[in-house]
């Protein structure tokens, strides 16, 4: 069973990276790192590239997400 925080991070991740209904500007700062780590651990490069191309995320957010791929932080969120 997922915790409330895990559900929020997962939901925000999909809303930002996949459908663009949210942005990092509309999500509390305390969630930013976890959302990026979630994306790094769960989304393939194609989805990250598409989010950048569609301007759902900024270049800086994209770079910060890529920097988390393969890290412990991303592994913790992998599969959630």
N, C-alpha and C positions, 0 to 999 in steps of 0.2 A: 504494500500500500504506500502511495506517495504522501509525503508531508505537504502541508499547505504551501510551503516555500517552493518545493519541487514542482508542484502544479503551476504555481505562478511563473516560475522561471521557464518551464516548458511552454506554457501558453504565450508568454512574452516572446520567446524565441521564435515560435511559429508566426506570431503576429508581426514581428519585425522583419525577419529574414525571408519568410515565405510569401506572405500576402500583403505586407506593407500597411496594415491597418493601424499599426503602432510604429513609433520611432523611439530611439533612445531618449529623445527630448521629452517624451510623454510618459516615461517610466522612471520611477524613483532611482536616484543615483546608486542607492545601496544594492540594486539588482544588476547593474551594468556588467560587472565582472563575471557574475554567475551566468548571465545570459550569453555572454561571449564564450565562456567556457562550455556551456551547454551546446552552443552552435558548433564549436570546434570539435566536440566529442560526438556529435550526432549527425551533422549535415555534411554531405559529400561536397567536394570542391565545386561541383557544378552548381549547387544551390547557393553557395557563398558567392561565386562569380556572378550568378544571376541576380542576387540581391544587390550587389554593387552596380551591375550594369543597369538595373532598373531604378537606381538611386534610392533604394530602400534603406541602405546604409551608406555612410561616408567612406572615403578612402581610409581615413584614420581608423574607423571602426572595423573595416575589413582587415587592415594590417594588424590590429590588435587581436582580432579573432584568429587570424592565421598564425600569429605568434604563440597561440595557446594549443595548437594542434599537437598532439602527442605528449602533452604535459600531464602531470598528476591532476591538475585542476580539471582538465578536459576529461580525463579518465573517470573521475568521480561522477561526472554527469553523463557519461556514455551509457546508452541504453535506457535512460529514464524517460 
